[in-house]
Amino acid sequence: MHTVIDDHSRVAYAEIHDDETAATATRVLTNAVAWFAERGVTIRRVLSDNGSAYRARLWTDTCTELGVTVKKTRPYRPQTNGKIERFHRTLADGWAFAKFYPSEKARRPTGIPARLQPPPAPHRHRQNPPITRLNNLAGHHS
C-alpha cells in the first residue's frame, strides 16, 4: 500500500501495488499530486521514511519536477510519521483484516474502501474536523 496524506485536511490517497520500488513510489506520488490538485490542494512537501525507494535518484528527481520539497523521517522513529502509521492501522482494522481472506490475492479484488477516512475523532478540531478544510470533495459541489 502506497499512501499520501494531506497533513492539513487528513485526506488520503492510496494505491495498492506489488512492490515498493522507486518507480512505483514516484508513479503514486505523481498520481497523488494530480488527484489532490483536482481537489484544490497543492503539495509542497512530502515526508517519507528512509526506505530505498525514497532515497533513489528517481524519487528526488520526480519531487524536483513536481516542485515538491523532500523531507525524511528520523530513522527508527515511526512516530515522526504518526498520521500515516495511524491511517494504516485504521485501514488494517477496518478493511484489510476485518474479514478473513485466504490470501492477499483474494483481498485485492475487494479494493480499498471508498471512504478511507475514519470518522472525525473527538479532539481539538471538534468544531471543524480536519476533513472539512477540503471543501470540494465528491458530492460537495454540484
DSSP file (Angstrom, degrees, kcal/mol; ACC not computed):
  #  RESIDUE AA STRUCTURE BP1 BP2  ACC     N-H-->O    O-->H-N    N-H-->O    O-->H-N    TCO  KAPPA ALPHA  PHI   PSI    X-CA   Y-CA   Z-CA
    1    1 A M              0   0    0      0, 0.0     2,-0.5     0, 0.0    15,-0.2   0.000 360.0 360.0 360.0 124.8    0.0    0.0    0.0
    2    2 A H  E     -A   15   0A   0     13,-3.1    13,-2.3    22,-0.0     2,-0.4  -0.953 360.0-175.6-108.4 127.2    1.4    3.4   -1.0
    3    3 A T  E     -A   14   0A   0     -2,-0.5     2,-0.4    11,-0.2    11,-0.2  -0.969  20.3-169.8-132.3 138.9   -0.3    6.2    0.8
    4    4 A V  E     -A   13   0A   0      9,-3.0     9,-2.8    -2,-0.4     2,-0.4  -0.996  13.9-168.1-125.1 124.0   -0.2   10.0    0.6
    5    5 A I  E     -A   12   0A   0     -2,-0.4     2,-0.6     7,-0.2     7,-0.2  -0.944  22.3-129.2-116.7 132.3   -1.9   12.0    3.3
    6    6 A D     >  -     0   0    0      5,-2.8     4,-2.4    -2,-0.4     5,-0.2  -0.693  16.9-149.4 -75.6 120.5   -2.6   15.7    3.3
    7    7 A D  T  4 S+     0   0    0     -2,-0.6    -1,-0.2     1,-0.2    -2,-0.0   0.806  91.2  47.8 -63.0 -31.8   -1.3   17.0    6.6
    8    8 A H  T  4 S+     0   0    0      1,-0.1    -1,-0.2     3,-0.1   125,-0.1   0.937 127.3  20.1 -79.0 -48.7   -3.9   19.8    6.8
    9    9 A S  T  4 S-     0   0    0      2,-0.1    -2,-0.2   124,-0.1   125,-0.2   0.648  92.0-132.4 -96.4 -17.4   -7.1   18.0    5.9
   10   10 A R     <  +     0   0    0     -4,-2.4     2,-0.3     1,-0.3    -3,-0.1   0.615  53.3 150.6  70.0  15.9   -6.0   14.4    6.7
   11   11 A V        -     0   0    0     -5,-0.2    -5,-2.8   119,-0.1     2,-0.3  -0.603  33.2-147.2 -77.2 138.9   -7.5   13.3    3.4
   12   12 A A  E     -A    5   0A   0     -2,-0.3     2,-0.4    -7,-0.2    -7,-0.2  -0.827  17.9-162.9-115.2 147.9   -5.6   10.3    2.0
   13   13 A Y  E     +A    4   0A   0     -9,-2.8    -9,-3.0    -2,-0.3     2,-0.3  -0.996  24.2 175.5-120.7 130.6   -4.8    9.0   -1.5
   14   14 A A  E     -A    3   0A   0     -2,-0.4     2,-0.3   -11,-0.2   -11,-0.2  -0.991  17.0-174.6-141.7 147.8   -3.8    5.3   -1.6
   15   15 A E  E     -A    2   0A   0    -13,-2.3   -13,-3.1    -2,-0.3     2,-0.5  -0.987  22.0-132.7-136.0 146.3   -2.9    2.7   -4.2
   16   16 A I        +     0   0    0     -2,-0.3     2,-0.3   -15,-0.2    -2,-0.0  -0.877  33.9 166.8-100.5 128.8   -2.1   -1.0   -3.8
   17   17 A H        -     0   0    0     -2,-0.5    -2,-0.0     2,-0.1     7,-0.0  -0.921  43.3-125.0-137.1 163.2    1.0   -2.3   -5.6
   18   18 A D  S    S+     0   0    0     -2,-0.3     2,-0.3   -17,-0.0    -1,-0.0   0.513  89.7  34.6 -85.0  -6.3    3.1   -5.4   -5.6
   19   19 A D        -     0   0    0      2,-0.1    -2,-0.1     1,-0.0     0, 0.0  -0.882  61.3-138.1-143.9 172.2    6.3   -3.6   -4.9
   20   20 A E        +     0   0    0     -2,-0.3    33,-0.3     4,-0.1     2,-0.1  -0.228  52.7 143.6-124.9  40.9    8.0   -0.7   -3.1
   21   21 A T     >  -     0   0    0      1,-0.1     4,-2.7    32,-0.1     5,-0.2  -0.338  63.7-112.7 -79.6 163.2   10.3    0.3   -5.9
   22   22 A A  H  > S+     0   0    0      1,-0.2     4,-2.6     2,-0.2     5,-0.3   0.873 117.4  56.9 -61.7 -37.7   11.3    3.9   -6.7
   23   23 A A  H  > S+     0   0    0      2,-0.2     4,-1.7     1,-0.2    -1,-0.2   0.923 111.3  41.9 -61.8 -43.6    9.4    3.7  -10.0
   24   24 A T  H  > S+     0   0    0      2,-0.2     4,-2.5     1,-0.2    -2,-0.2   0.928 114.1  51.4 -68.7 -45.1    6.2    2.7   -8.2
   25   25 A A  H  X S+     0   0    0     -4,-2.7     4,-2.3     1,-0.2    -2,-0.2   0.893 111.7  47.0 -60.4 -41.0    6.6    5.2   -5.5
   26   26 A T  H  X S+     0   0    0     -4,-2.6     4,-2.6     2,-0.2    -1,-0.2   0.868 110.5  52.2 -71.0 -34.9    7.2    8.1   -7.9
   27   27 A R  H  X S+     0   0    0     -4,-1.7     4,-2.4    -5,-0.3    -2,-0.2   0.918 111.0  48.0 -64.8 -42.5    4.2    7.0  -10.0
   28   28 A V  H  X S+     0   0    0     -4,-2.5     4,-2.9     2,-0.2    -2,-0.2   0.927 111.9  49.5 -63.2 -44.6    2.0    7.0   -6.9
   29   29 A L  H  X S+     0   0    0     -4,-2.3     4,-2.8     2,-0.2    -2,-0.2   0.928 110.9  49.4 -60.8 -45.0    3.3   10.4   -5.9
   30   30 A T  H  X S+     0   0    0     -4,-2.6     4,-1.8     1,-0.2    -1,-0.2   0.920 113.6  46.5 -60.0 -44.5    2.7   11.8   -9.4
   31   31 A N  H  X S+     0   0    0     -4,-2.4     4,-2.6     2,-0.2    -2,-0.2   0.904 112.8  50.1 -63.1 -41.9   -0.9   10.4   -9.3
   32   32 A A  H  X S+     0   0    0     -4,-2.9     4,-3.1     2,-0.2     5,-0.3   0.907 107.2  53.3 -65.5 -42.3   -1.5   11.8   -5.8
   33   33 A V  H  X S+     0   0    0     -4,-2.8     4,-2.2     1,-0.2    -1,-0.2   0.922 113.2  44.2 -58.1 -44.2   -0.3   15.3   -6.8
   34   34 A A  H  X S+     0   0    0     -4,-1.8     4,-1.8    -5,-0.2    -2,-0.2   0.912 113.7  50.3 -66.8 -42.7   -2.8   15.3   -9.7
   35   35 A W  H  X S+     0   0    0     -4,-2.6     4,-0.5     1,-0.2    -2,-0.2   0.927 113.7  44.3 -62.9 -46.4   -5.6   13.8   -7.5
   36   36 A F  H ><>S+     0   0    0     -4,-3.1     5,-2.5     1,-0.2     3,-1.2   0.889 108.8  57.8 -65.8 -38.8   -5.0   16.4   -4.8
   37   37 A A  H ><5S+     0   0    0     -4,-2.2     3,-1.8    -5,-0.3    -1,-0.2   0.879 100.1  57.8 -59.6 -37.8   -4.7   19.2   -7.4
   38   38 A E  H 3<5S+     0   0    0     -4,-1.8    -1,-0.3     1,-0.3    -2,-0.2   0.730 108.4  48.2 -62.3 -20.8   -8.2   18.3   -8.7
   39   39 A R  T <<5S-     0   0    0     -3,-1.2    97,-0.4    -4,-0.5    -1,-0.3   0.214 125.9-100.2-105.3  11.6   -9.4   19.0   -5.1
   40   40 A G  T < 5S+     0   0    0     -3,-1.8     2,-0.5     1,-0.2    -3,-0.2   0.644  80.8 129.8  83.2  15.2   -7.7   22.3   -4.7
   41   41 A V      < -     0   0    0     -5,-2.5     2,-0.6    -6,-0.1    -1,-0.2  -0.903  42.0-158.0-108.2 127.8   -4.7   21.0   -2.7
   42   42 A T        -     0   0    0     -2,-0.5     2,-0.6    -3,-0.1    -9,-0.0  -0.909  13.5-140.6-103.0 123.7   -1.1   21.9   -3.7
   43   43 A I        +     0   0    0     -2,-0.6     3,-0.1     1,-0.2   -37,-0.0  -0.749  31.3 162.9 -85.9 120.3    1.5   19.5   -2.4
   44   44 A R        +     0   0    0     -2,-0.6    25,-3.2     1,-0.3     2,-0.3   0.721  63.8  22.7-105.8 -32.3    4.6   21.5   -1.4
   45   45 A R  E     -b   69   0B   0     23,-0.3     2,-0.4     2,-0.0    -1,-0.3  -0.966  59.5-156.8-136.4 151.3    6.4   19.0    0.8
   46   46 A V  E     -b   70   0B   0     23,-2.6    25,-2.6    -2,-0.3     2,-0.6  -0.997   6.2-157.5-130.0 129.5    6.5   15.2    1.1
   47   47 A L  E     +b   71   0B   0     -2,-0.4     2,-0.3    23,-0.2    25,-0.2  -0.920  24.7 165.5-104.4 122.3    7.6   13.4    4.3
   48   48 A S  E     -b   72   0B   0     23,-2.2    25,-2.3    -2,-0.6    -2,-0.0  -0.862  35.9-107.9-130.9 166.2    8.7    9.9    3.7
   49   49 A D        -     0   0    0     -2,-0.3    -1,-0.1    23,-0.2    22,-0.0  -0.092  44.3 -96.8 -77.9-169.8   10.6    7.2    5.6
   50   50 A N        +     0   0    0     24,-0.1     5,-0.1    22,-0.1    -1,-0.1   0.034  69.9 142.7-103.3  26.6   14.2    6.3    4.6
   51   51 A G    >>  -     0   0    0      1,-0.1     3,-1.1     3,-0.1     4,-0.6  -0.186  67.3-103.5 -62.2 160.4   13.3    3.3    2.5
   52   52 A S  H >> S+     0   0    0      1,-0.3     3,-0.8     2,-0.2     4,-0.8   0.823 119.6  60.0 -59.1 -33.2   15.3    2.6   -0.6
   53   53 A A  H 34 S+     0   0    0    -33,-0.3     6,-0.3     1,-0.2     3,-0.3   0.853 107.8  46.0 -62.6 -33.1   12.5    3.9   -2.9
   54   54 A Y  H <4 S+     0   0    0     -3,-1.1    -1,-0.2     1,-0.2    -2,-0.2   0.465 110.5  51.9 -93.2  -1.9   12.7    7.3   -1.2
   55   55 A R  H << S+     0   0    0     -3,-0.8    -1,-0.2    -4,-0.6    -2,-0.2   0.475  88.1 110.6-102.4  -7.4   16.5    7.5   -1.3
   56   56 A A  S  X S-     0   0    0     -4,-0.8     4,-1.9    -3,-0.3     3,-0.3  -0.315  76.5-124.9 -71.3 149.7   16.6    6.8   -5.0
   57   57 A R  H  > S+     0   0    0      1,-0.2     4,-3.1     2,-0.2     5,-0.2   0.863 111.4  60.7 -59.0 -38.0   17.6    9.5   -7.5
   58   58 A L  H  > S+     0   0    0      2,-0.2     4,-2.5     1,-0.2    -1,-0.2   0.905 104.5  48.5 -59.0 -42.1   14.4    8.9   -9.4
   59   59 A W  H  > S+     0   0    0     -6,-0.3     4,-2.6    -3,-0.3    -1,-0.2   0.947 113.8  45.9 -61.6 -49.4   12.4    9.9   -6.3
   60   60 A T  H  X S+     0   0    0     -4,-1.9     4,-2.2     1,-0.2    -2,-0.2   0.919 114.5  47.5 -61.1 -45.5   14.5   13.1   -5.8
   61   61 A D  H  X S+     0   0    0     -4,-3.1     4,-2.5     2,-0.2    -1,-0.2   0.904 112.0  49.9 -63.5 -41.9   14.2   14.0   -9.5
   62   62 A T  H  X S+     0   0    0     -4,-2.5     4,-2.1    -5,-0.2    -2,-0.2   0.919 110.4  49.8 -64.3 -43.6   10.5   13.4   -9.6
   63   63 A C  H  X>S+     0   0    0     -4,-2.6     5,-3.2     1,-0.2     4,-0.6   0.908 110.9  50.3 -60.8 -41.6    9.9   15.5   -6.5
   64   64 A T  H ><5S+     0   0    0     -4,-2.2     3,-1.0     1,-0.2    -2,-0.2   0.931 110.2  49.5 -61.9 -45.9   12.0   18.3   -8.1
   65   65 A E  H 3<5S+     0   0    0     -4,-2.5    -1,-0.2     1,-0.3    -2,-0.2   0.851 112.9  47.4 -61.4 -35.1   10.0   18.1  -11.3
   66   66 A L  H 3<5S-     0   0    0     -4,-2.1    -1,-0.3    -5,-0.2    -2,-0.2   0.527 114.4-117.4 -84.0  -6.1    6.8   18.3   -9.3
   67   67 A G  T <<5 +     0   0    0     -3,-1.0     2,-0.5    -4,-0.6    -3,-0.2   0.809  66.4 144.1  74.1  30.1    8.0   21.2   -7.2
   68   68 A V      < -     0   0    0     -5,-3.2     2,-0.3    -6,-0.2    -1,-0.3  -0.887  47.6-133.9-108.7 129.6    7.9   19.2   -4.0
   69   69 A T  E     -b   45   0B   0    -25,-3.2   -23,-2.6    -2,-0.5     2,-0.4  -0.655  22.4-132.4 -80.6 134.3   10.4   19.5   -1.2
   70   70 A V  E     +b   46   0B   0     -2,-0.3     2,-0.3   -25,-0.2   -23,-0.2  -0.746  27.1 176.5 -91.6 130.3   11.6   16.2    0.2
   71   71 A K  E     -b   47   0B   0    -25,-2.6   -23,-2.2    -2,-0.4     2,-0.3  -0.974  14.2-149.2-128.5 147.1   11.7   15.6    3.9
   72   72 A K  E     -b   48   0B   0     -2,-0.3   -23,-0.2   -25,-0.2     2,-0.1  -0.879  15.1-120.5-116.7 147.6   12.7   12.4    5.7
   73   73 A T        -     0   0    0    -25,-2.3     3,-0.1    -2,-0.3   -25,-0.0  -0.411  42.2 -93.1 -74.8 160.2   11.6   10.9    9.0
   74   74 A R    >   -     0   0    0      3,-0.3     3,-1.4     1,-0.1     6,-0.2  -0.579  52.6 -98.6 -71.7 136.6   14.1   10.3   11.7
   75   75 A P  T 3  S+     0   0    0      0, 0.0    -1,-0.1     0, 0.0   -26,-0.0  -0.281 104.2   8.2 -58.1 139.7   15.4    6.7   11.4
   76   76 A Y  T 3  S+     0   0    0      1,-0.1     3,-0.1    -3,-0.1    -2,-0.0   0.742 101.7 108.5  61.8  27.1   13.8    4.3   13.9
   77   77 A R    X   +     0   0    0     -3,-1.4     3,-2.1     1,-0.1     4,-0.4  -0.630  35.4 169.0-130.1  74.1   11.2    6.9   14.9
   78   78 A P  G >  S+     0   0    0      0, 0.0     3,-1.5     0, 0.0     7,-0.2   0.762  72.8  71.2 -60.7 -23.3    7.8    5.8   13.4
   79   79 A Q  G >  S+     0   0    0      1,-0.3     3,-1.6     2,-0.2     4,-0.2   0.748  83.6  70.2 -65.6 -20.0    6.0    8.4   15.5
   80   80 A T  G <  S+     0   0    0     -3,-2.1    -1,-0.3     1,-0.3     3,-0.2   0.823 107.2  37.8 -61.0 -29.9    7.6   11.0   13.2
   81   81 A N  G <> S+     0   0    0     -3,-1.5     4,-2.0    -4,-0.4     3,-0.5  -0.215  82.3 140.6-111.1  38.6    5.2    9.7   10.6
   82   82 A G  H <>  +     0   0    0     -3,-1.6     4,-2.7     1,-0.2     5,-0.2   0.795  60.9  58.2 -58.3 -37.4    2.4    9.1   13.0
   83   83 A K  H  > S+     0   0    0      1,-0.2     4,-2.1     2,-0.2    -1,-0.2   0.925 112.1  40.3 -62.3 -43.7   -0.5   10.3   10.8
   84   84 A I  H  > S+     0   0    0     -3,-0.5     4,-2.5     2,-0.2    -1,-0.2   0.865 113.7  54.0 -75.0 -34.3    0.2    7.7    8.1
   85   85 A E  H  X S+     0   0    0     -4,-2.0     4,-1.7    -7,-0.2    -2,-0.2   0.923 112.1  45.2 -62.6 -42.9    1.0    5.0   10.7
   86   86 A R  H  X S+     0   0    0     -4,-2.7     4,-2.5     2,-0.2    -2,-0.2   0.888 110.9  53.4 -68.1 -39.0   -2.3    5.6   12.3
   87   87 A F  H  X S+     0   0    0     -4,-2.1     4,-2.6    -5,-0.2    -2,-0.2   0.928 108.5  49.6 -60.7 -44.9   -4.1    5.7    9.0
   88   88 A H  H  X S+     0   0    0     -4,-2.5     4,-2.5     1,-0.2    -1,-0.2   0.872 110.3  50.9 -63.5 -36.2   -2.6    2.3    8.0
   89   89 A R  H  X S+     0   0    0     -4,-1.7     4,-2.7     2,-0.2     5,-0.2   0.928 110.9  48.3 -65.8 -44.1   -3.7    0.8   11.4
   90   90 A T  H  X S+     0   0    0     -4,-2.5     4,-2.7     1,-0.2    -2,-0.2   0.913 113.1  48.3 -60.9 -42.9   -7.3    2.1   10.8
   91   91 A L  H  X>S+     0   0    0     -4,-2.6     5,-1.9     2,-0.2     4,-1.8   0.901 112.1  49.0 -65.1 -41.7   -7.2    0.7    7.3
   92   92 A A  I  <>S+     0   0    0     -4,-2.5     5,-3.1     3,-0.2     6,-0.3   0.938 116.7  41.5 -63.1 -47.1   -5.9   -2.7    8.5
   93   93 A D  I  <5S+     0   0    0     -4,-2.7    -2,-0.2     1,-0.2    -1,-0.2   0.892 122.5  38.9 -68.3 -40.3   -8.5   -2.9   11.3
   94   94 A G  I  <5S-     0   0    0     -4,-2.7    -1,-0.2    -5,-0.2    -2,-0.2   0.627 137.4  -1.5 -90.0 -14.0  -11.4   -1.6    9.2
   95   95 A W  I  X5S+     0   0    0     -4,-1.8     4,-0.6    -5,-0.2     3,-0.5   0.537 122.3  51.2-137.8 -61.9  -10.7   -3.3    5.9
   96   96 A A  I  4<S+     0   0    0     -5,-1.9    -4,-0.2     1,-0.2    -3,-0.2   0.852 128.9  17.5 -61.7 -38.0   -7.7   -5.5    5.5
   97   97 A F  T  4<S+     0   0    0     -5,-3.1    -1,-0.2    -6,-0.3    -4,-0.1   0.270  97.8  94.8-118.9  11.2   -8.2   -7.7    8.5
   98   98 A A  T  4 S+     0   0    0     -3,-0.5     2,-0.3    -6,-0.3    -2,-0.1   0.766  96.2  30.9 -71.7 -24.2  -11.9   -7.0    9.3
   99   99 A K  S  < S-     0   0    0     -4,-0.6     2,-0.4    -3,-0.1    -1,-0.1  -0.954  95.5-103.2-131.6 149.4  -12.8  -10.1    7.2
  100  100 A F        -     0   0    0     -2,-0.3    -3,-0.1     2,-0.0    -2,-0.0  -0.604  36.2-178.1 -76.2 128.5  -10.9  -13.3    6.7
  101  101 A Y        -     0   0    0     -2,-0.4     6,-0.1    -5,-0.1     3,-0.0  -0.995  26.1-141.8-121.7 132.1   -9.2  -13.5    3.3
  102  102 A P  S    S-     0   0    0      0, 0.0     2,-0.3     0, 0.0    -1,-0.1   0.711  82.4  -1.4 -68.1 -17.5   -7.3  -16.7    2.5
  103  103 A S  S  > S-     0   0    0      1,-0.1     4,-1.3    -3,-0.0     3,-0.2  -0.981  72.1-104.8-160.8 166.7   -4.6  -14.7    0.7
  104  104 A E  H  > S+     0   0    0     -2,-0.3     4,-2.1     1,-0.2    -1,-0.1   0.865 120.0  60.5 -64.4 -35.6   -3.6  -11.2   -0.3
  105  105 A K  H  4 S+     0   0    0      1,-0.2    -1,-0.2     2,-0.2     0, 0.0   0.856 105.0  48.0 -60.5 -35.3   -4.6  -12.2   -3.9
  106  106 A A  H  4 S+     0   0    0     -3,-0.2     4,-0.3     1,-0.2    -1,-0.2   0.813 110.8  51.6 -74.8 -30.4   -8.2  -12.8   -2.6
  107  107 A R  H >< S+     0   0    0     -4,-1.3     3,-1.7     1,-0.2     4,-0.5   0.876  96.2  68.7 -73.9 -38.1   -8.2   -9.4   -0.7
  108  108 A R  G >< S+     0   0    0     -4,-2.1     3,-2.0     1,-0.3    -1,-0.2   0.834  88.8  60.2 -57.7 -40.7   -7.2   -7.2   -3.5
  109  109 A P  G 3  S+     0   0    0      0, 0.0    -1,-0.3     0, 0.0    -2,-0.1   0.759  95.3  65.3 -61.7 -19.6  -10.3   -7.5   -5.7
  110  110 A T  G <  S-     0   0    0     -3,-1.7    -2,-0.2    -4,-0.3    -3,-0.1   0.741  99.5-155.2 -71.7 -20.0  -12.3   -6.1   -2.8
  111  111 A G    <   -     0   0    0     -3,-2.0    -1,-0.1    -4,-0.5     3,-0.1   0.189  29.0 -52.8  71.1 167.0  -10.3   -2.9   -3.4
  112  112 A I  S    S-     0   0    0      1,-0.1     4,-0.1   -98,-0.1   -98,-0.0  -0.603  72.3 -98.2 -73.5 136.5   -9.6   -0.1   -1.0
  113  113 A P        -     0   0    0      0, 0.0    -1,-0.1     0, 0.0    -2,-0.1  -0.238  24.4-126.1 -57.6 145.6  -12.8    1.2    0.6
  114  114 A A  S    S+     0   0    0      1,-0.2     2,-1.0     2,-0.1     3,-0.2   0.887 104.2  56.8 -60.8 -39.3  -14.2    4.3   -1.0
  115  115 A R        +     0   0    0      1,-0.2    -1,-0.2     2,-0.0     0, 0.0  -0.798  62.9 165.8 -97.0  99.0  -14.3    6.0    2.4
  116  116 A L        +     0   0    0     -2,-1.0    -1,-0.2  -104,-0.2    -2,-0.1   0.717  49.8  87.4 -83.6 -22.4  -10.7    5.8    3.6
  117  117 A Q  S    S-     0   0    0     -3,-0.2  -106,-0.1  -105,-0.1  -107,-0.0  -0.623  73.7-133.6 -85.8 133.7  -11.1    8.4    6.4
  118  118 A P        -     0   0    0      0, 0.0     3,-0.1     0, 0.0    -2,-0.1  -0.407  44.4 -81.7 -71.3 160.0  -12.3    7.3    9.8
  119  119 A P        -     0   0    0      0, 0.0     0, 0.0     0, 0.0     0, 0.0  -0.313  65.2 -81.2 -59.0 148.9  -15.0    9.5   11.4
  120  120 A P        -     0   0    0      0, 0.0    -3,-0.0     0, 0.0     6,-0.0  -0.276  48.5-130.7 -56.0 130.5  -13.5   12.6   13.0
  121  121 A A        -     0   0    0     -3,-0.1     2,-1.0     1,-0.1     4,-0.2  -0.511  27.5-100.1 -78.8 149.4  -12.2   11.8   16.4
  122  122 A P  S    S+     0   0    0      0, 0.0     2,-0.2     0, 0.0    -1,-0.1  -0.602  76.8 117.2 -72.5 107.1  -13.2   14.0   19.3
  123  123 A H  S >  S-     0   0    0     -2,-1.0     3,-1.7     0, 0.0     0, 0.0  -0.714  83.4 -51.5-150.2-160.9  -10.1   16.3   19.7
  124  124 A R  T 3  S+     0   0    0      1,-0.3     3,-0.3    -2,-0.2     4,-0.1   0.652 128.4  61.6 -63.5 -14.1   -9.2   19.9   19.4
  125  125 A H  T 3   +     0   0    0     -4,-0.2    -1,-0.3     1,-0.2     3,-0.0   0.073  65.5 127.1 -96.1  23.4  -10.9   20.1   16.0
  126  126 A R  S <  S+     0   0    0     -3,-1.7    -1,-0.2     1,-0.2    -2,-0.1   0.854  75.2  43.6 -51.4 -42.3  -14.3   19.2   17.4
  127  127 A Q  S    S+     0   0    0     -3,-0.3    -1,-0.2     1,-0.3    -2,-0.1   0.909 133.7  16.5 -71.0 -42.1  -15.9   22.3   15.8
  128  128 A N  S    S-     0   0    0     -4,-0.1    -1,-0.3    -3,-0.0    -2,-0.1  -0.801  81.4-150.9-134.5  90.4  -14.2   21.9   12.5
  129  129 A P    >   -     0   0    0      0, 0.0     3,-1.9     0, 0.0     4,-0.3  -0.224  32.0-106.2 -59.2 153.4  -12.6   18.4   11.9
  130  130 A P  G >  S+     0   0    0      0, 0.0     3,-1.9     0, 0.0     4,-0.3   0.817 116.4  64.1 -52.0 -35.9   -9.6   18.5    9.6
  131  131 A I  G >  S+     0   0    0      1,-0.3     3,-1.4     2,-0.2  -122,-0.1   0.774  90.2  67.1 -64.2 -23.9  -11.5   16.9    6.7
  132  132 A T  G <  S+     0   0    0     -3,-1.9    -1,-0.3     1,-0.3  -123,-0.1   0.646  83.6  74.7 -71.1 -11.8  -13.8   20.0    6.5
  133  133 A R  G <  S+     0   0    0     -3,-1.9     2,-0.8    -4,-0.3    -1,-0.3   0.707  85.0  69.4 -71.0 -18.9  -10.8   22.0    5.4
  134  134 A L    X   +     0   0    0     -3,-1.4     3,-0.5    -4,-0.3    -1,-0.1  -0.869  67.4 178.9-100.2 103.2  -11.1   20.3    2.0
  135  135 A N  T 3   +     0   0    0     -2,-0.8    -1,-0.1     1,-0.2   -95,-0.1   0.371  64.4  59.1 -95.2   5.9  -14.2   21.9    0.6
  136  136 A N  T 3   +     0   0    0    -97,-0.4    -1,-0.2     4,-0.1     3,-0.1  -0.108  64.8 141.6-128.3  41.2  -14.5   20.3   -2.8
  137  137 A L  S X  S-     0   0    0     -3,-0.5     3,-2.3     1,-0.2     4,-0.5  -0.340  70.4 -66.2 -69.7 162.3  -14.7   16.5   -2.1
  138  138 A A  T 3  S+     0   0    0      1,-0.3    -1,-0.2     2,-0.1   -99,-0.0  -0.231 125.3  19.5 -52.4 131.8  -17.0   14.5   -4.3
  139  139 A G  T 3  S+     0   0    0      2,-0.4    -1,-0.3    -3,-0.1    -2,-0.1   0.283  97.2  97.1  90.9 -10.2  -20.7   15.4   -3.6
  140  140 A H  S <  S+     0   0    0     -3,-2.3     2,-0.4     1,-0.1    -2,-0.1   0.784  88.2  35.2 -80.9 -26.4  -19.9   18.8   -2.0
  141  141 A H              0   0    0     -4,-0.5    -2,-0.4    -5,-0.1    -1,-0.1  -0.954 360.0 360.0-127.3 146.3  -20.5   20.8   -5.2
  142  142 A S              0   0    0     -2,-0.4    -1,-0.1    -3,-0.1    -2,-0.0   0.449 360.0 360.0 -92.6 360.0  -23.0   20.2   -8.0
